Each structure stands twice: as structure tokens, then as C-alpha cells.
């Protein structure tokens, strides 16, 4: 049975495809520009939202496409969702500088709601 495509990955894939097409690149060209290289089929699956993207692959894609990872990520649906992500990052067992870097990578404000209340 075929798994449904998650809306987040469908939109992420669409944004990757738009950025790639904006550079005039083929899926093959984009795949070859990544380290490690990806096949044309792998890029096609990413663009269709059929394949999840590892964080380091998202960063590599963004760099290759002249974008930031935040440019490729779908926007969060609401301020409540932003707060939820910030709180989730705040709850991670990471040093503060890593939490800040993760929020920055996601294009979110670097002060979590929990920290702001302290």
C-alpha cells in the first residue's frame, strides 16, 4: 500500500524544485552537486515529497541552490506553531548555543518562550 505524501514534505519538495528550476538545473545536476551525490531519482522523490530529507541534506541542498535552509522550509502555519517549535527546541538536551543555532537554522527567533518567561 502506498503511503500518503505528508503536506510538509510535499511543500518542501515543491520549494526545492522551484529553486532548482530557477537556476536552470536538471535534477541530475542538482544531485551531482551534493556531497554525497544523489541520483536523479532521489532528487525527484525529494521534490515529490515521497522521501524525507535529513538535516545535513537540507543544508547541502540550500547551499547548492544559493538559498538558506529556512528559504526552503515551508512556513509555520501559525504563531502557536512557532511557539511550539521553540518550546520543543528549548526542551532538547543541548547546550544553549546549539539550541540557538537550531532555531536560527529553522528561521525562528532564537529566544524560546520558556527562556523569555524566566
N, C-alpha and C positions, 0 to 999 in steps of 0.2 A: 504494500500500500504506500502510495506517495505521501510524503509529509508536506503539510501546507507551508508555504513560504511565510515567514514572520514579517509583519509590516516594517519593523525596524531595519531588517536586512534587505528587504526589497528597496526601501528608500536609500539606504547606504549604497547599495549596488547601482541604483539609478544615478546617484551623485558621482560615483566613480566613473560611470560610463560617460556622463556629460563632461566631466573634466578631461577624460581621455580623448573624447571626440573633439573637444575644444583645442587640444594640442595637435589634432590631425593624426593621432596614433591609432594603430590597429591593436587589437587585444594581444596579438603576438608580440608586438613591440613593447607594450607595457609589461607583459610577463617577463620578457628578456631583460628589462631594466631593473628588475628586483633582485635582491640577494637574500636567499637563494632564488634562482629563476623560477617562474611559474609558467605552466603551459597555457596556451591559448584557451583550452577547455576550462582550466582552473579560473582564469580571468572571466570567462563567460559565465561560469557558475557564480562567481562573486557578484557580477553585475546583475544577475537574475535573482540574487538573494537566496540562492539554493545552498550556498556554502557560507558558514560563519567565518569571520575574519579574526585572526589572532592580533593582539595589540601591536606587536612588532611589525606585522604585515601591514596593518593600517598606517603606521608611521612611515614605513617604506613606500607604500603607495602614495601617500601625501607628498613625500619628498620628491618622488619621481614625477608627480603631476604638478609640482610647484604650488602645492596647497598646504594648509595646516591640517592636522587630523580633525580639528574642530570644524573646518570648512566642509569636510566630507560627511561628518556625522549629522544625522537628522536632528532638527531642533527638538528640544524637550517640549512636551505638549503644554506644560503649564508651570507657573511659579511653584506650585506644590510639588511637581515632579523634580524641579531643580533642587528644592529644599530636601526632598527625599534622597536624591543622589548625594548631595553634600553631607547629609547625616550619615548615609551609608559609608562614604569615604571616611568621615570622622570616626566611625566605629571600627575601621580597619586597624589591625595591629601593625602599624607602620610608623616610622619616625615622622614628625611634623613636616619636614622638608619633602618627604616622599608623598605625603598626602597633598601638600600644596602643588607639587609637580603634577600629580594625577588630575587634580581639579583644573589646573592650567591646561593640561593636555586635552581635557574634555571641554575647554572653553567656558568654564564656570568660575564664578567668583571664588577666591581662594580662602575666604573665611567661612567656615561651616557654621550653620545655625547654632549648634551646640557650643562652639567656641565663642560665638558672638554673645550668647546668653551668660557666659561665665564672668 
